[in-house]
């Protein structure tokens, strides 16, 4: 992993005291902002087979993928309650997609957007991670050998600079 620039300060630290500090976005201009985060959930062939063959599979806790989408959406909306220095945001759109990646895993994409003064990267990351954790929770009765991996920001637009992860 490389740093984008060696001349940057940590944005969430007061430069005089070093104490945690919320970024002041009061002087920023509102722009359209969007972020997408993704992660993989490795469920194993047996669980994936159950989920794909029985598209309406319902565990004791409910339908797996539909519940994960709702949980990820709720989490994205509550990011400021979970991450101490995040701004509470009026999100305009949250979209979570869960698609098979292989015969043993699914890929979760969470895209969040708004028109505002600060980005939505943390909301996208929170949504993707909680969707993945929900899948784990709902499938752990079949096996605890489930792995959540590769959580990361894949793309962001708006603000000072855009970002797209090289594939």
N, C-alpha and C positions, 0 to 999 in steps of 0.2 A: 504494500500500500504506500502511495506517495502523497505527500502534502501538496496542496494546490499552490501554496505560497509560504515561504518561511518568514515573511514580514507581517503576519497577521497576529492580532491579539485574540484571546478567547472572548467572544462577544458577551458571555454571561457572567463575566467577572468585572467588578468595579475596578477601573484602572488605578485608582488611588489607594484603595484599601485591600483589594484582592478578594473582597467578599462577593458572594453570589449576588447577581443583580439582573432583573428582567431588562431586556433590551427596550430602549425608548423608541417606539415607532411613530410617535406623535408627529414628527416632521416629514414622514414619508408620504409619497403619493400612492393612492390606491391604483393597483394594476390587477389584471386578470392573472391568477396564479393557479398552477396545477402541479401535482406530484403523484407519481406512481411508485409504489413499493411492491416487492414480491418476495415470496419465500416458497420453499419446497417442503412438503410433508411426505416423508417416506413411511408408508403404512405397511408395506409388505404385500406380496402377491395375493395371499389369502384374503386379507381385508379388502384390497382393491377389487378383487374378483367379486366379493359380496356387494360392494358399493356399486360397481358397474353393471353387474347382472341384475341386481334388484334396485333399479333406479329409484324406487320409492321406499328403500330400506329405512325403517324407523327403529332406532335403538330405544332403550328404556327412557332416554332423555329427549327423543324426538328425531326428526329427519336430519341427518348429519350435515350435508352441505348447506341446506337452507338455514339451519340453525347457526352454522358458522358465519354465513353471510350477515345475518341479523346481528350476531355478537360483534363482528368486525365493524359493522356500521355504527353500532352503539358505542364501541370503544373509540372510534375515530372522533365522534362527537364529544367524548369525555376526555380527550387527551390532556387538556389544561388541568383537569382534576388529578391526573396521574403523574404528569411530568411537571415538577414544581415551577419552572420558569417559562413555560409555554403560555402564550396569550390565549385567552378564551376567544374562539372564532365563530362567526356565523357562517358555517359551511354551506355552500350552495349545491354541492353534488358530491355523493360518495357512491362509487361503484366497485363492487367486489366480484371478481370472477374466480371460479375454482374449476380447473380443467385437468384431466389426466395428463401426466407428463411421461409416464412409462407404465408398464404393467404392475408397478409397485408404488407409484407416487403420484401426487397431485401438485400442481403449481397454483399458487394463490397470487392474484394481482389485486391491489387496492389502489384506486385512483380517486383523489380528492381534489376539489377545486373551489375557488371563491374569487371574488373581487375584493382585494383588501391591501393592507399595508405590510403584511408579513406572510411568509410562505406556509405551506401545508405539508412539508416533508414529514414532520413528526406525526401528524394525523394519519398520513398514508402508512407509515411504518407501524403505528399502533394498530390500525385497522387490520393490516396483513398479519401481524403477530397474534392478535387476539383471535382472528379467524382460525389460524393454525392451532393455537392452544385449544380452541373449542373442538376442532376435529380430533385432536389427541384425547381430550376428555371424553368425547362421545365414543371413541373406538378403543379405549384402554381396556374395556371389558373383554375384548377379543385378544389383545396382546399389549404388553407394555414395551415391546420392541418397536416403538414408533420414534422416528427422528424428525425434528424440525431443523431445517438448515438453510443457509444462504439467504437470510433476511437482509435486504438492502434496498436502498433507493435505486430505482432503475432510470427514472427520468423526472426532471422538474423544469417548469417554464415560469417565467415572470420574475419580477424582482431585478436584482443587479445582473444576474447571469443565468443562463439556461444550463442544464446538465443532462447528459445522456450517457449511461454506462455503456462502454464498448462491449460488444458480445463476441 
